[in-house]
Amino acid sequence: MKIAVIGQSLFGQEVYKELRKDGHTVVGVFTIPDKDGKADPLATEAEKDGVPVFKFPRWRVKGQAIPEVVAQYQSTGAELNVLPFCSQFIPMEVINHPSHGSIIYHPSLLPRHRGASAINWTLIHGDKKGGFTVFWADDGLDTGPILLQRECDVEPNDTVNTIYKRFLFPEGVKGTVEAVRLIAEGKAPRITQPLEGATYECIQKKDNSKIDWNQSAEAIHNWIRGNDKVPGAWAEVDGQKVTFYGSSLVDSPAAAAGQPLDIPGASRPGIVTKAGLVLFGNDEKALLVKNLQFEDGKMISAAQYFHSGGSAAVELTEEEKNFAVQMKAVWKSILTNVDQVEDSTDFFKSGAASMDVVRLVEEVKLRASTCQLQNEDVYMNTTFQDFIQMCVRRLRGESDEEELVVDYVEKNINNMTVKMPHQLFINGEFVDAAGGKTYKTINPADGTAICEVSLAQISDVDTAVAAAKEAFEEGEWGKMNPRDRGRLIYKLADLMEQHQEELATIESIDSGAVYTLALKTHVGMSIQTFRYFAGWCDKIQGSTIPINQARPNRNLTFTKKEPIGVCAIVIPWNYPLMMLAWKTAACLAAGNTVVLKPAQVTPLTALKFAELAARAGLPKGVINILPGSGALVGQRLSDHPDVRKLGFTGSTEIGKHIMKSCAVSNVKKVSLELGGKSPLIIFGDCDMDKAVRMGMSSVFFNKGENCIAAGRLFVEDVIHDQFVKRVIEEVKKMKIGDPLDRSTDHGPQNHKAHLDKLVEYCQTGVTEGAKLICGGKQVQRAGFFFEPTVFTEVQDHMYIAKEESFGPIMIISKFKNGEVDEVLRRANATEYGLASGVFTRDISKALYVSERLNAGTVFVNTYNKTDVASPFGGFKQSGFGKDLGQEALNEYLKTKAFTGKQFHWKKKAFVEQHRARDSATTWDGGSHRGRHLSPSSRLRVRKIPRRDHKEESTGLMSL
């Protein structure tokens, strides 16, 4: 059909583009005149395509159509008028002229909310359903027959902007184009609008958007969000008009702590808290406002109301002064009606609009990629001086956010002052658990309490998941380019390194790890892990695939790796920080957000990590830490519908339960690293010194609290007695004691329940007939110390031969000389398959055995040598999925396949369109738009023979 598009804005532009893609001919575009020398996006797109564009300031005068305007419109010969977004009054002489009439897009479910502020009133009324209508125009106000409607749920905290971006814009474009398609097919209905439920509310303007405080909190919230961002709900505060943005309802206002703020007419004073401004309705319920704007245009975080004077100005370096000069030029190019940009020049008072904000943010990125800005930053720094100061702070890596508030528990220990956060970490803040619930975390070296830690409840889980979801879908993290994401993770690793002694000390007192081991492995490998995955951020790639239909149909398929979304991580107590790093680093590198539950008995390094992540500049909501019970917090994470991936390290029993919960809830992706009973086979031809040394490490490393610990040693009979003798000699040399003492070899077990389990485990071994050579008892001293233990003469049927001890207990079984296949059978006769090992000087035997050991990792003539670049994970009931290495990224990515058909441009039309240009043109995104290159470049068009014998050129793929 021949279509006239009458409207404006990006919405009108997208409808215009889709109509042309559908094969319709746009015979004319009618839009508003240029503003400050800048054309409307719809006009820009049409002019680029050579479509006639008309920019009438008005269509009628004193209610009468302007004849020459109507004549110009009629000359286009349109068969249908499409009004995707039109702010002008269009006379009926134009509406009724085409043979198919005129259709209009309207952002409400007509007849409800007729008029220009329909979206505002949808929210102000608290409607649970919203949507849009495409209707046939008549001489009434949005009263014509309905052609098509689409509805959506309205979320409790939706604003005009969020519902428009999420549904009304993308689905509205599709719906408008579908309506045209129905008309072309002769299938378009004309449904008379019912009178019942018909409304018309006034246009929302600043004068009539004042807040009425004499109503419920929900009604006030609806009023504020219904006017956010335009025109903005306001009230008088401290003698001036203050506009409120970013409203959300608050569950428990009684817990709000902060500074009171008197608001005339309100039932009680507001409270300025670190989360924002808490306001109250006449029902004593509350809402939270994030941002405030003053009469002079200055916008601030509501939490900063009493500090709105801002921080002291920073002195610029020469390089920063050059950046400021560049930005003045950018401002001047945007603010075309400003002769000179001064420090006091206000961006918006000088004529800038919302599209100019987007341009300014992009211009900053082009000149300083490390200066990460959001549109909101421009609204909150409207003068040039404030804007430059904000940019410089970002360039220096300084945060212009509210200072992180941490209620530390401080202890003078290990020759330093250790500062430990002890609250939950949710949405970038340390907060108490719901109901103020806490528990004691215990130092295993002496059994005393280290401090009280907040105990997360189900409502805390829901809050944390919501924060992570918002950070992923709406926040800076989800929009950040991969290289900048990598820079933040590198910065986090650097901060961890700066605090490595403090982290190792916390790890030692909370988990019982020997300090030297904690420093090198628990903390050291954690830092390495974050640095390794930071390097992967900008190297995550898809691939192109040569599908069968590639020729002659010109189809192309490629894949893209995308982040999953909100990921839950549940970690054990044996390596509290390292297990956090193994999973979280890959998760963040892939672009996801995290809700992590540390083991209840070892929460402190995770909370210190949260502090460092915030100080590194990771945006709010990206990392959330919830100490708490597995039955409550872990279960809720498994069941939560907004969690899309769960990574777990722990027992096989709990892993099975988690897998079932994840399947039943929403079929979320799962990776599990579970129990182990790793076999270590030592042949008679081994290097005895190395076998003894590494055999000791395979069992007693980290007090035996090691997932890949050798759960059972098979020693060839020809060296069995010698091996046992050497091991006993080494065990007797081990120093048991204070884990902070640098000479200590063996610290306490992690907690009392685990110590009791080890005692019972050894008693079972003795009862079944295994020979206890040494150990097997609790050390008689304060704390949870257990003697390094050795069992021999262990038979295959025994409990200790089959079950994991997860402690410093060496289980030794003998096998006959030369029976390689038999010992392999015995080693593989387990439902676990995490790790394994073999010691022999015979390379052929080493290869033969290692290939046949059924485990995710096989150590040959070594043990416990993991590396951040090597994938780690198990087989069978030791779980599935990988930590570390490139393969770990796949656990936190989803693969999307794209298949499309190449299209063709007419060579003659294309060349003629660009012949007048001296410079060459490169096409972008499959459209005809061009960017000028150097004059030395020349446009090349490849001739392709076609059945119709017309010359054409191939273009990019259009999906």
SETIKOL-711747 format. One line per 3 residues: for each residue x, y negated, z of C-alpha. Coordinates in steps of 0.5 Angstrom, whole numbers, plus 500, padded with zeros to 3 digits. Layout:
<rs>
X:Y:Z ~ ...
</rs>
This chain:
<rs>
500:500:500 ~ 502:493:499 ~ 502:490:506
503:483:509 ~ 507:483:516 ~ 504:477:521
508:477:527 ~ 515:476:530 ~ 520:479:535
524:485:535 ~ 517:489:536 ~ 515:486:529
522:488:526 ~ 521:495:528 ~ 514:496:525
517:492:519 ~ 523:497:518 ~ 518:503:519
513:501:514 ~ 518:501:509 ~ 521:507:511
514:510:510 ~ 514:508:503 ~ 510:502:503
511:495:500 ~ 512:489:504 ~ 510:484:500
510:478:505 ~ 513:477:512 ~ 509:471:516
513:469:522 ~ 514:463:527 ~ 519:457:525
526:458:527 ~ 528:456:534 ~ 534:452:535
537:454:528 ~ 536:461:529 ~ 531:465:526
526:470:529 ~ 529:478:528 ~ 523:480:524
525:474:519 ~ 532:476:519 ~ 531:483:517
526:481:512 ~ 530:476:509 ~ 536:481:508
532:486:504 ~ 530:480:500 ~ 522:480:502
519:473:502 ~ 519:470:508 ~ 514:465:510
515:461:517 ~ 508:457:518 ~ 508:452:524
501:453:524 ~ 495:456:520 ~ 490:452:522
488:445:524 ~ 482:443:529 ~ 480:450:528
480:449:520 ~ 485:454:516 ~ 490:450:512
488:451:505 ~ 495:451:502 ~ 498:456:507
492:460:506 ~ 494:460:498 ~ 501:462:499
499:468:503 ~ 494:470:498 ~ 499:469:493
502:475:496 ~ 497:480:494 ~ 497:484:500
492:490:501 ~ 493:490:509 ~ 495:485:514
499:488:520 ~ 500:484:526 ~ 505:488:530
506:482:535 ~ 503:475:533 ~ 503:469:538
499:464:532 ~ 492:464:531 ~ 490:467:524
484:464:521 ~ 479:469:518 ~ 480:467:511
487:471:512 ~ 484:476:516 ~ 478:478:512
482:477:505 ~ 486:484:504 ~ 481:490:501
483:494:507 ~ 483:488:512 ~ 487:487:518
490:491:524 ~ 493:488:531 ~ 497:492:536
495:490:543 ~ 498:492:549 ~ 492:495:553
487:500:553 ~ 482:496:550 ~ 477:493:552
480:493:559 ~ 485:487:559 ~ 484:483:553
488:477:552 ~ 495:475:552 ~ 497:477:559
494:484:558 ~ 501:488:561 ~ 501:483:567
494:485:569 ~ 495:492:568 ~ 500:492:573
497:486:578 ~ 490:490:578 ~ 495:497:580
492:501:574 ~ 494:508:574 ~ 494:508:567
496:504:561 ~ 497:504:554 ~ 496:500:548
491:500:542 ~ 491:498:535 ~ 484:495:533
481:492:527 ~ 481:484:527 ~ 475:481:528
473:473:530 ~ 473:475:537 ~ 478:475:542
481:483:542 ~ 474:485:541 ~ 474:489:534
473:496:533 ~ 478:501:535 ~ 483:505:530
488:508:535 ~ 489:508:543 ~ 495:512:547
496:512:554 ~ 501:513:559 ~ 502:513:567
504:507:570 ~ 509:508:576 ~ 508:505:582
514:500:581 ~ 514:499:574 ~ 515:492:572
512:489:565 ~ 520:490:562 ~ 520:497:565
513:500:562 ~ 514:496:555 ~ 521:499:554
519:506:556 ~ 512:506:553 ~ 509:500:550
515:498:545 ~ 517:505:542 ~ 511:509:542
507:502:540 ~ 512:502:534 ~ 510:509:532
502:508:534 ~ 502:502:529 ~ 505:506:523
501:512:524 ~ 495:507:524 ~ 497:505:517
498:512:515 ~ 491:513:517 ~ 488:507:513
493:510:507 ~ 490:517:507 ~ 482:514:508
482:517:515 ~ 482:511:520 ~ 476:510:524
472:504:527 ~ 470:505:534 ~ 466:500:537
469:497:543 ~ 464:499:549 ~ 462:493:553
463:497:560 ~ 469:495:563 ~ 471:490:558
475:484:562 ~ 479:478:560 ~ 484:475:565
487:468:564 ~ 494:467:561 ~ 499:468:566
503:462:567 ~ 508:459:572 ~ 502:454:575
498:460:577 ~ 503:465:579 ~ 503:463:586
503:469:591 ~ 497:469:596 ~ 500:472:602
493:474:605 ~ 492:481:602 ~ 495:488:603
503:489:601 ~ 501:493:595 ~ 497:487:592
503:483:593 ~ 507:488:590 ~ 503:489:584
502:481:584 ~ 510:480:584 ~ 511:486:579
506:484:574 ~ 509:477:574 ~ 516:480:573
520:477:569 ~ 515:472:566 ~ 512:468:569
515:470:575 ~ 511:470:582 ~ 513:465:587
512:462:594 ~ 514:456:598 ~ 520:458:602
524:452:606 ~ 521:447:602 ~ 522:449:595
519:454:590 ~ 522:461:590 ~ 521:466:585
521:474:587 ~ 523:479:582 ~ 525:487:583
519:489:588 ~ 518:496:591 ~ 514:498:596
517:500:603 ~ 515:507:607 ~ 517:505:614
518:497:615 ~ 519:498:622 ~ 526:500:621
528:494:617 ~ 534:490:621 ~ 536:483:619
535:476:619 ~ 528:473:620 ~ 526:468:614
519:464:615 ~ 515:464:609 ~ 509:459:610
502:463:609 ~ 505:470:610 ~ 502:474:616
509:475:619 ~ 516:472:617 ~ 520:476:612
527:480:614 ~ 533:479:610 ~ 536:486:610
542:489:606 ~ 537:492:602 ~ 534:486:600
528:481:603 ~ 522:485:606 ~ 516:482:606
509:484:609 ~ 502:484:607 ~ 496:483:612
496:490:613 ~ 502:490:616 ~ 505:494:611
511:492:607 ~ 515:491:600 ~ 522:490:598
524:484:594 ~ 531:485:590 ~ 532:478:587
530:471:588 ~ 531:465:584 ~ 531:458:586
528:452:582 ~ 535:450:579 ~ 535:456:576
540:460:580 ~ 538:467:582 ~ 541:471:587
541:478:591 ~ 535:477:596 ~ 540:480:601
545:474:600 ~ 539:469:602 ~ 543:466:608
549:466:604 ~ 547:463:597 ~ 553:458:597
557:463:594 ~ 564:465:596 ~ 570:460:595
572:459:588 ~ 578:463:585 ~ 584:459:582
585:462:575 ~ 591:464:572 ~ 594:462:565
591:468:562 ~ 584:467:565 ~ 584:460:563
585:462:556 ~ 579:467:557 ~ 575:461:560
577:457:553 ~ 574:463:549 ~ 568:463:553
566:456:552 ~ 567:457:545 ~ 562:462:545
557:458:550 ~ 558:453:545 ~ 556:457:539
550:460:543 ~ 547:453:545 ~ 547:449:539
544:443:542 ~ 549:442:547 ~ 555:437:545
560:440:550 ~ 560:445:555 ~ 562:443:562
563:447:568 ~ 556:444:570 ~ 552:447:564
546:451:565 ~ 545:457:560 ~ 538:457:561
536:449:562 ~ 541:448:555 ~ 536:452:551
538:460:552 ~ 533:465:551 ~ 533:473:553
536:475:546 ~ 542:470:548 ~ 543:473:554
544:480:550 ~ 549:476:546 ~ 553:473:551
554:480:555 ~ 556:483:548 ~ 561:477:547
564:478:554 ~ 565:486:552 ~ 569:484:545
574:479:549 ~ 575:483:555 ~ 573:490:555
574:491:563 ~ 569:486:565 ~ 563:490:565
557:485:565 ~ 549:487:566 ~ 544:482:563
542:481:570 ~ 549:478:572 ~ 548:472:567
541:471:570 ~ 545:470:577 ~ 550:466:574
547:461:570 ~ 552:455:570 ~ 559:456:566
563:455:573 ~ 559:461:576 ~ 559:465:570
567:464:569 ~ 568:466:577 ~ 564:472:576
567:474:570 ~ 574:473:573 ~ 572:477:579
570:483:575 ~ 577:482:571 ~ 581:483:577
577:489:580 ~ 574:485:585 ~ 566:486:587
562:480:587 ~ 556:485:591 ~ 555:485:598
560:487:602 ~ 560:494:604 ~ 557:495:611
561:501:614 ~ 559:503:622 ~ 566:507:623
568:512:628 ~ 575:510:630 ~ 580:515:633
587:514:634 ~ 590:520:632 ~ 596:523:628
600:517:629 ~ 594:512:625 ~ 588:509:626
583:514:623 ~ 576:510:621 ~ 570:515:619
563:513:616 ~ 558:518:620 ~ 552:516:616
548:518:610 ~ 551:515:604 ~ 545:513:599
544:508:593 ~ 551:505:595 ~ 549:504:603
551:508:609 ~ 544:509:612 ~ 541:513:618
537:519:617 ~ 530:519:617 ~ 527:518:624
535:517:627 ~ 536:524:627 ~ 544:526:628
548:532:630 ~ 555:533:633 ~ 561:535:628
566:539:632 ~ 573:539:632 ~ 575:547:631
582:546:635 ~ 579:544:642 ~ 571:545:641
570:538:643 ~ 565:533:639 ~ 568:529:634
562:524:633 ~ 555:524:632 ~ 553:525:624
546:523:621 ~ 542:529:620 ~ 539:528:613
531:530:612 ~ 527:531:606 ~ 525:524:605
532:522:605 ~ 533:527:600 ~ 528:524:596
530:517:597 ~ 537:520:594 ~ 535:523:588
530:517:586 ~ 537:513:587 ~ 541:517:583
535:518:577 ~ 535:510:577 ~ 542:510:577
542:515:571 ~ 536:512:567 ~ 536:505:568
543:503:572 ~ 550:501:569 ~ 553:508:570
548:510:564 ~ 550:505:560 ~ 557:505:561
562:507:555 ~ 566:513:557 ~ 573:509:557
570:505:562 ~ 567:510:566 ~ 574:514:566
577:507:569 ~ 573:507:575 ~ 574:515:576
582:513:576 ~ 581:507:580 ~ 577:512:585
583:517:585 ~ 588:511:586 ~ 584:509:592
584:517:595 ~ 592:517:594 ~ 592:510:598
588:514:604 ~ 591:521:603 ~ 594:521:610
587:519:613 ~ 583:524:609 ~ 588:529:611
587:528:618 ~ 580:527:618 ~ 580:534:614
584:537:619 ~ 580:535:625 ~ 574:537:622
575:543:618 ~ 582:546:622 ~ 586:546:616
593:545:618 ~ 595:538:616 ~ 601:539:611
596:544:607 ~ 591:539:608 ~ 595:533:605
598:537:599 ~ 592:542:597 ~ 586:539:600
587:532:599 ~ 593:533:593 ~ 589:537:589
583:533:590 ~ 586:527:587 ~ 589:531:581
582:533:579 ~ 579:526:579 ~ 585:524:575
585:530:570 ~ 577:529:569 ~ 578:521:568
582:523:562 ~ 576:527:559 ~ 571:521:559
572:519:552 ~ 574:526:549 ~ 567:529:550
565:531:543 ~ 560:534:539 ~ 562:537:532
559:538:525 ~ 556:544:522 ~ 556:547:515
549:550:515 ~ 546:554:509 ~ 541:548:507
547:543:506 ~ 547:544:499 ~ 544:543:494
539:539:499 ~ 544:535:502 ~ 542:537:509
547:535:515 ~ 547:538:522 ~ 552:535:528
552:536:535 ~ 552:531:541 ~ 554:533:548
550:529:553 ~ 550:528:560 ~ 544:532:564
542:527:569 ~ 541:528:576 ~ 546:533:579
546:536:586 ~ 552:539:589 ~ 552:544:595
559:545:597 ~ 562:550:603 ~ 566:548:609
573:552:607 ~ 576:546:603 ~ 571:540:604
574:535:600 ~ 577:540:594 ~ 570:543:593
567:536:593 ~ 572:534:588 ~ 572:540:583
565:539:582 ~ 564:532:583 ~ 569:530:578
567:534:572 ~ 560:532:574 ~ 562:524:574
566:525:567 ~ 560:527:564 ~ 556:521:565
551:524:571 ~ 550:522:577 ~ 550:526:584
547:528:590 ~ 552:532:594 ~ 550:536:601
557:537:604 ~ 557:543:609 ~ 554:541:616
560:543:620 ~ 565:539:615 ~ 561:533:613
567:527:615 ~ 571:527:609 ~ 565:527:604
563:521:607 ~ 570:518:607 ~ 570:519:600
563:516:599 ~ 566:510:602 ~ 572:510:597
568:511:591 ~ 564:505:593 ~ 570:501:594
572:503:587 ~ 566:500:584 ~ 562:506:582
555:503:581 ~ 550:504:587 ~ 546:511:586
552:514:582 ~ 554:518:588 ~ 550:520:594
552:524:600 ~ 547:528:605 ~ 550:532:611
545:536:613 ~ 542:543:614 ~ 542:548:608
535:550:609 ~ 532:543:609 ~ 537:539:605
540:545:600 ~ 533:548:599 ~ 530:541:597
535:540:592 ~ 534:546:589 ~ 526:545:589
526:538:587 ~ 523:536:580 ~ 528:531:578
534:535:579 ~ 537:537:573 ~ 543:541:575
545:544:581 ~ 552:547:583 ~ 553:551:589
559:554:592 ~ 558:559:598 ~ 555:566:599
552:571:594 ~ 546:571:599 ~ 545:564:599
547:563:591 ~ 541:568:589 ~ 536:564:593
538:558:590 ~ 538:561:583 ~ 531:563:584
529:556:587 ~ 532:553:581 ~ 528:557:576
521:557:580 ~ 522:549:581 ~ 524:546:574
528:551:571 ~ 534:547:572 ~ 541:549:570
545:552:575 ~ 553:554:576 ~ 555:559:582
561:560:585 ~ 560:566:590 ~ 563:571:595
569:575:593 ~ 573:581:595 ~ 579:580:590
583:586:589 ~ 591:585:589 ~ 595:591:586
602:592:588 ~ 606:597:584 ~ 612:600:587
617:597:582 ~ 615:590:584 ~ 620:585:587
619:586:594 ~ 621:580:597 ~ 616:576:592
610:581:593 ~ 611:580:601 ~ 611:573:601
605:572:596 ~ 601:578:599 ~ 602:574:606
599:568:602 ~ 594:571:598 ~ 591:573:605
593:568:610 ~ 593:562:606 ~ 588:556:609
587:561:615 ~ 584:566:610 ~ 578:562:609
579:562:602 ~ 574:564:596 ~ 580:568:592
583:571:598 ~ 586:578:597 ~ 580:582:600
584:588:599 ~ 591:590:598 ~ 592:597:594
600:598:595 ~ 603:604:591 ~ 605:610:596
612:610:595 ~ 613:603:598 ~ 607:603:602
611:603:609 ~ 616:598:607 ~ 611:593:605
607:594:611 ~ 613:593:616 ~ 615:587:612
609:584:613 ~ 608:585:620 ~ 615:582:621
612:576:617 ~ 606:576:621 ~ 610:575:628
613:569:625 ~ 607:565:624 ~ 606:559:629
599:559:631 ~ 597:552:634 ~ 595:545:633
593:544:626 ~ 596:537:626 ~ 603:539:629
607:539:622 ~ 611:546:625 ~ 604:550:625
603:555:620 ~ 596:558:622 ~ 590:553:625
583:555:628 ~ 578:558:624 ~ 573:553:622
567:554:627 ~ 565:558:633 ~ 560:563:629
565:564:624 ~ 570:566:629 ~ 565:571:632
564:574:625 ~ 571:576:625 ~ 571:579:631
565:583:630 ~ 568:585:623 ~ 575:588:626
571:592:631 ~ 567:595:625 ~ 574:597:622
576:600:628 ~ 570:604:629 ~ 570:606:622
577:609:623 ~ 581:604:620 ~ 588:603:623
589:596:626 ~ 596:594:626 ~ 596:588:629
591:582:631 ~ 584:583:631 ~ 582:578:637
581:571:639 ~ 587:567:641 ~ 586:566:649
586:558:648 ~ 581:552:647 ~ 578:552:640
577:557:635 ~ 583:561:634 ~ 584:568:631
590:572:631 ~ 592:574:624 ~ 590:581:623
593:587:619 ~ 589:594:617 ~ 592:600:614
589:607:612 ~ 583:603:609 ~ 578:608:606
574:606:600 ~ 567:608:604 ~ 569:603:610
565:597:611 ~ 572:593:611 ~ 574:596:604
567:593:601 ~ 565:587:605 ~ 569:580:605
572:577:611 ~ 573:570:609 ~ 578:570:615
586:572:616 ~ 585:579:615 ~ 589:584:611
586:590:608 ~ 591:595:606 ~ 589:601:602
594:606:599 ~ 594:609:592 ~ 599:615:589
605:614:585 ~ 603:613:577 ~ 595:613:578
594:607:574 ~ 587:608:572 ~ 585:611:578
587:605:582 ~ 584:600:577 ~ 577:604:578
578:603:585 ~ 579:596:585 ~ 574:594:580
569:598:584 ~ 566:592:587 ~ 560:588:585
565:582:586 ~ 569:579:581 ~ 572:572:583
580:573:583 ~ 585:579:582 ~ 592:580:582
598:585:580 ~ 605:585:582 ~ 610:589:578
616:588:574 ~ 614:592:568 ~ 611:587:563
607:593:559 ~ 604:595:566 ~ 602:588:568
598:587:561 ~ 595:593:561 ~ 592:592:569
591:585:568 ~ 586:586:562 ~ 582:591:565
581:588:572 ~ 574:585:572 ~ 575:578:575
575:571:573 ~ 582:570:575 ~ 588:575:574
594:573:578 ~ 601:576:575 ~ 607:576:580
604:570:584 ~ 597:569:587 ~ 593:562:589
596:558:584 ~ 590:554:581 ~ 591:548:577
586:543:575 ~ 587:544:568 ~ 585:552:568
578:554:569 ~ 576:557:575 ~ 570:562:576
567:569:577 ~ 564:575:574 ~ 558:579:577
556:577:584 ~ 561:572:584 ~ 557:568:580
557:564:573 ~ 560:558:571 ~ 567:554:571
570:549:575 ~ 576:546:573 ~ 579:545:566
575:543:560 ~ 570:549:561 ~ 568:545:567
565:539:563 ~ 560:544:559 ~ 557:546:566
555:538:566 ~ 553:537:559 ~ 547:539:555
548:540:547 ~ 543:536:542 ~ 543:538:535
541:533:530 ~ 539:535:523 ~ 538:530:517
538:529:510 ~ 542:524:506 ~ 539:519:502
541:515:496 ~ 541:508:494 ~ 540:505:487
547:503:485 ~ 544:498:480 ~ 540:494:486
545:495:491 ~ 551:492:487 ~ 547:486:484
545:485:491 ~ 552:484:493 ~ 555:482:487
555:475:489 ~ 560:476:495 ~ 567:475:495
568:480:500 ~ 567:488:500 ~ 561:491:505
561:497:509 ~ 554:499:511 ~ 553:501:518
548:506:521 ~ 545:508:514 ~ 542:501:513
543:496:507 ~ 546:491:512 ~ 553:489:511
559:486:515 ~ 564:482:511 ~ 571:485:510
578:482:507 ~ 577:480:500 ~ 582:485:498
577:490:499 ~ 572:492:494 ~ 566:496:494
566:503:491 ~ 560:506:489 ~ 561:514:486
556:516:481 ~ 552:522:482 ~ 549:526:476
541:527:478 ~ 536:530:474 ~ 532:523:473
539:521:470 ~ 539:515:474 ~ 546:512:477
545:513:485 ~ 550:513:491 ~ 550:517:497
549:513:504 ~ 549:515:511 ~ 545:520:514
538:518:516 ~ 535:522:522
</rs>
